[in-house]
Amino acid sequence: MSKSSSMTIKDGLLSTATWLASPNKNMRPADMNIDTIVIHNISLPPNDFGACDTDGTHYVKALFTNQLDWNAHPYFQTIEGAEVSAHLFIERDGSITQFVNFNERAWHAGRSSYLGRPECNNYSIGIELEGSDFTPFTDRQYDRLAQVVSAIYEAYPKTRRHLTGHSDIAPGRKTDPGDYFEWTKLREGISKITMI
């Protein structure tokens, strides 16, 4: 039962998030329960936070909306043509953008498996934190992530015992959210908000 959270989810949308629709999505398989939350990290270029294009659009937001200029940085040419998305993106200052309705399938996990079930995109919610494997995340990100996860628990109760990292569902292929991600800190933050 939720104790206190300023965030709510209605019809698959997070109340406090800025909406920016991604074309990189599709419907989940019929009768598929949403029961897992996957935490990621991302920065574009790698280890560069808050970088924007000439129009002032955050590079990560540009990537998730298929607007990234592949020639804007040499690294971008190594991912040219990628069509990816996440449900949410939490920036270093705690700002939250939602790209895909939670009830739809975002393209965040790639080839993956959780508890023996393949294709995690089918049943998971993907949350990207602005960061890298080599930098601690901000207190504001942990606070906002705890609030987000608590709101997801409330709206999708089957997720309550299935909070995992990208590296756990795609071992050997992915390393995020990385060694600097403090799972204990996140869980303590969630416990202050939600009775589990």
N, C-alpha and C positions, 0 to 999 in steps of 0.2 A: 504494500500500500504506500502510495507516495506521501511523504511528509510535507515537502515543500519544493516546488520547482516552478520557475517562471516560464518554463517551456512546456508546450503541449503539442500533440500531433493530432491533426484532424484530416481525414481523407488522404492520408499519406504525406501530408505536408507539415513541416516543423514551423511552429508559430513565429519563432524569432529569427529564422533564416531569410536571407535575401534569395529570391528565386531567380535562377538563370538557367533556362532550359537547355539541356544537352540533347542532340540528336542521337547520341550513342546509348541506346536503350532498346528494350523490347519487353514484351509481356513475359511474365514468369510462366512456367508450365502450369497447366490447369490443376487446381487443388493443391498447389505447392504452398506449404506453410513457411512463413518467414520465422526462422528460429535461430539465426546466428548473426553476430555482429563481427565484422572484420576491420581491424585497425591497420592503417597503412601510413607511410610518410611519403612526401613528394616535395621536390623543389626543382625549379627550372630557371636557369641552368642548375645542375646539381650543386647543392650547398650554397646557393644564392637565394636569399629570402626576400620576398616583396618585389622581385624584378618584374617590370612591365614593358609592354611594347610601346611604340611611338604614340599610340592613341591613349595610353594610360591603362590599358587592360592588363591585368595580372597574367603572366605567362601560363600559369596553371589553369586559370579560367579560360584562356584562349585555347589551350589544349583540349579541355573537356567539351568545348563548343565547336571544335573543328575550325578555329580561327587562327591557330598558331602559324606565324610566318616561319617556315622551315629554314629560311635563309638569315634569320635574325641573329642566330648564334651557331657556331660550328656543331655544338652538341645536338641541336635540334635536327640536323641532317641525319643523325644516327637513329632517330625515331620517326623519321618522315613517313607520313601516311598512317600513323597510329590512330586508331579510333577507340578511345577509352573514355571512361567517365567514372564517377563515384556518386553516391547519393549526396554526401556532404563533404565540404572542404572547410577546415578550420585553420585560419591564418594565425600568425604569431601573436597578434593582438587580440585573438579570440573571435574575430569576425567570422560568421558562418554563412556559407553559400550553399544552397541546395540545387542540384542539377537534375536529379531524377526523383520522381515520386517514389516513396518507399514501397508502394505496392507494385512498382514496376522493376524490371531487372536492369540494374546498372552493369556496366562492363568494367569491373574493377579487379576481379580475382584471377582472370585467365584460367589456364589449366590448373586445377586445384582439387583438393579432396579434404574433407573434414569428417572425422570419425567414420572413415570408410565410405563416405558418400561423395561421389565426384561432382564436378561442376558447381562450385560454391555460389556462383552468381545466381543460380536458380533459387536459392533459399536464404541468401544472406543480405545484410545491409552493409555497404562499404563506406567507411569514413576515412578520409585522407587528412592527415595533419601536415601543415607546412613545416618541413623539417628534413633531417637526414639521419643516416645511421651514426653520424659522427658528432652530433650537436645535441645537447640537452633541449628538451621542449620547455616552453614557458609555463609559468604557473597559471596564467590566464587560459592557456590551451587545456591544461588539466581540469581547471574549473569548468570550462565550457563543455569539455568532453564528458565529464561526470554528469552534468545536467542533461546533455544529449542522450547519453546511454540510459539514464533514469527515465527520460521521456519515452525512449524506445521500449524499455522494459514494461512501462505502463500500457503502451499501445499494442505491443506485440509480446505478450507474456512468455511465449515459448523461447524467447531469446535470453531469458534470465540466467541460464546456466551455460550459455554458449557465447562467450566473449573471447575472441582469439586474434592472433596477428597474421599478417600476410605470410610471414616466414613459416608459420605453423601449418598453413594449408598448402603451401607451395615450397616445401623444403628443398634446398639445393638450387632453386631457381630464384627465390626472393629472400631478402634479408630484413625487410622492414616489418615492424616499426623500428627495429634496431636495438642494440644493447643499452642505449641511453634512455629507452622508454621505460618508465617506472610503473609497472603493473600494480604494485602495492599502493602507490600514491593514487592511482586512478580508482582502485577498488575502495580505498578509504574515503575518497571523495564521493563515490556513489553511495556508500553506506551511510553517509551523513544526510543524504537526500531520500533514499529509498530503503524501506524495510524489505529484506530479501529472505 
